C-alpha cells in the first residue's frame, strides 16, 4: 500500500524565478514565476504538484501551459521542468 506523502513546498525555490529568463521563450519581462506544471490535462480540482516540479515561465508561456496549446503536451512540460532544474 502506498503512503500518502506531504507536498514539498519551498518559498525560496518558487522565489528563485524572480529576475530569471523564461525557459520557454527567453523573455525577461518581469512576469517570470515558478509555474507549477501538473501532468498534462490535469483536473483543476487536483492537488498542486510539488514545488520542485516548476518551470520558470513568463505570463504568456504560463498561460499556454495551463490553458492553451501546450496543456496536453507531456514532452513540452517535462522539457521545461528539466530546463529549469
C-alpha positions as a Markdown table, in Angstrom:
| # | Residue | x | y | z |
|---|---|---|---|---|
| 1 | Unk | 0.0 | 0.0 | 0.0 |
| 2 | Unk | 1.3 | 3.5 | -0.9 |
| 3 | Unk | 1.8 | 6.0 | 1.9 |
| 4 | Unk | 0.4 | 9.5 | 1.1 |
| 5 | Unk | 3.3 | 11.9 | 1.1 |
| 6 | Unk | 3.1 | 15.6 | 2.0 |
| 7 | Unk | 3.6 | 18.0 | -0.8 |
| 8 | Unk | 7.1 | 19.5 | -0.9 |
| 9 | Unk | 6.8 | 23.3 | -0.6 |
| 10 | Unk | 9.6 | 25.8 | -0.8 |
| 11 | Unk | 9.1 | 29.6 | -0.9 |
| 12 | Unk | 12.8 | 30.0 | -1.6 |
| 13 | Unk | 12.6 | 27.7 | -4.6 |
| 14 | Unk | 9.5 | 29.3 | -6.0 |
| 15 | Unk | 11.0 | 32.8 | -5.5 |
| 16 | Unk | 14.2 | 31.9 | -7.3 |
| 17 | Unk | 12.4 | 32.6 | -10.6 |
| 18 | Unk | 12.3 | 36.3 | -9.9 |
| 19 | Unk | 14.6 | 38.1 | -12.4 |
| 20 | Unk | 15.2 | 35.0 | -14.5 |
| 21 | Unk | 14.5 | 34.4 | -18.1 |
| 22 | Unk | 11.6 | 32.3 | -19.3 |
| 23 | Unk | 12.9 | 28.8 | -20.1 |
| 24 | Unk | 10.4 | 28.6 | -23.0 |
| 25 | Unk | 10.7 | 31.8 | -24.9 |
| 26 | Unk | 13.6 | 33.6 | -23.2 |
| 27 | Unk | 11.5 | 36.6 | -22.1 |
| 28 | Unk | 12.9 | 38.7 | -19.3 |
| 29 | Unk | 9.9 | 40.9 | -18.8 |
| 30 | Unk | 9.4 | 40.8 | -15.0 |
| 31 | Unk | 6.5 | 38.3 | -15.3 |
| 32 | Unk | 8.6 | 35.2 | -14.9 |
| 33 | Unk | 7.4 | 32.9 | -12.0 |
| 34 | Unk | 8.0 | 29.4 | -10.8 |
| 35 | Unk | 5.0 | 27.8 | -12.6 |
| 36 | Unk | 3.7 | 24.5 | -11.3 |
| 37 | Unk | 3.3 | 22.2 | -14.2 |
| 38 | Unk | 1.0 | 19.4 | -13.2 |
| 39 | Unk | 0.6 | 16.4 | -15.5 |
| 40 | Unk | -0.8 | 17.4 | -18.9 |
| 41 | Unk | -4.6 | 17.6 | -18.9 |
| 42 | Unk | -4.9 | 17.5 | -15.2 |
| 43 | Unk | -8.1 | 18.5 | -13.5 |
| 44 | Unk | -8.2 | 21.8 | -11.8 |
| 45 | Unk | -9.5 | 20.1 | -8.7 |
| 46 | Unk | -6.3 | 18.1 | -8.4 |
| 47 | Unk | -3.8 | 18.9 | -5.7 |
| 48 | Unk | -0.9 | 21.2 | -6.7 |
| 49 | Unk | 2.3 | 19.3 | -7.6 |
| 50 | Unk | 5.5 | 19.5 | -5.5 |
| 51 | Unk | 7.4 | 22.8 | -5.7 |
| 52 | Unk | 10.4 | 21.1 | -7.4 |
| 53 | Unk | 8.1 | 20.4 | -10.4 |
| 54 | Unk | 8.1 | 24.0 | -11.5 |
| 55 | Unk | 9.3 | 25.8 | -14.6 |
| 56 | Unk | 10.4 | 29.4 | -14.9 |
| 57 | Unk | 7.8 | 30.8 | -17.2 |
| 58 | Unk | 6.7 | 34.3 | -18.3 |
| 59 | Unk | 2.9 | 35.1 | -18.1 |
| 60 | Unk | 2.3 | 34.2 | -21.8 |
| 61 | Unk | 4.0 | 30.8 | -21.6 |
| 62 | Unk | 2.4 | 30.1 | -18.3 |
| 63 | Unk | -1.0 | 30.7 | -19.9 |
| 64 | Unk | -0.1 | 28.3 | -22.8 |
| 65 | Unk | 0.9 | 25.6 | -20.3 |
| 66 | Unk | -2.3 | 25.9 | -18.2 |
| 67 | Unk | -5.0 | 26.8 | -20.7 |
| 68 | Unk | -3.5 | 26.9 | -24.2 |
| 69 | Unk | -1.9 | 24.9 | -26.9 |
| 70 | Unk | 0.5 | 23.0 | -24.6 |
| 71 | Unk | -2.0 | 21.9 | -21.9 |
| 72 | Unk | -1.8 | 18.3 | -23.0 |
| 73 | Unk | 1.8 | 18.1 | -24.2 |
| 74 | Unk | 3.7 | 15.9 | -21.7 |
| 75 | Unk | 7.1 | 16.3 | -23.5 |
| 76 | Unk | 6.9 | 20.1 | -23.6 |
| 77 | Unk | 6.1 | 20.3 | -19.9 |
| 78 | Unk | 8.9 | 17.8 | -18.9 |
| 79 | Unk | 11.5 | 19.7 | -21.0 |
| 80 | Unk | 10.6 | 23.0 | -19.3 |
| 81 | Unk | 11.0 | 21.5 | -15.8 |
| 82 | Unk | 14.3 | 19.9 | -16.8 |
| 83 | Unk | 15.5 | 23.2 | -18.3 |
| 84 | Unk | 14.6 | 25.0 | -15.0 |
| 85 | Unk | 16.4 | 22.4 | -12.9 |
